[in-house]
Amino acid sequence: MKRQVVAAIATGTAITAAALSDGVHRNTVTNWLALPFFRAALQQAHIDQKPCWREQAEKRALHAFQVMDETLDNPNASNAVRRGIGATPS
């Protein structure tokens, strides 16, 4: 089913793996990529994925800041680690 391939490619799966997940040869998927309706579906899938990727990035960034704050506040963390995290670019 072409939708499965579109969804796989839109989430970052390689064409060969996306083809295998649908039971078709990678050349078939390459041929599909030349079809305007397939390209349009792939473009729409990428657009639909953007909020998901943004949400994941925001969650990971929040977690990273929490870890950095915990490390900076940890009296057992080495000075080198705390200076590295707290350092500002020059």
Secondary structure, DSSP 8 states (H G I E B T S, - for coil): -HHHHHHHHHTT--HHHHHHHHT--HHHHHHHTTSHHHHHHHHHHHHHHHHHHHHHHHHHHHHHHHHHHHHHH-TTS-HHHHHHHH----
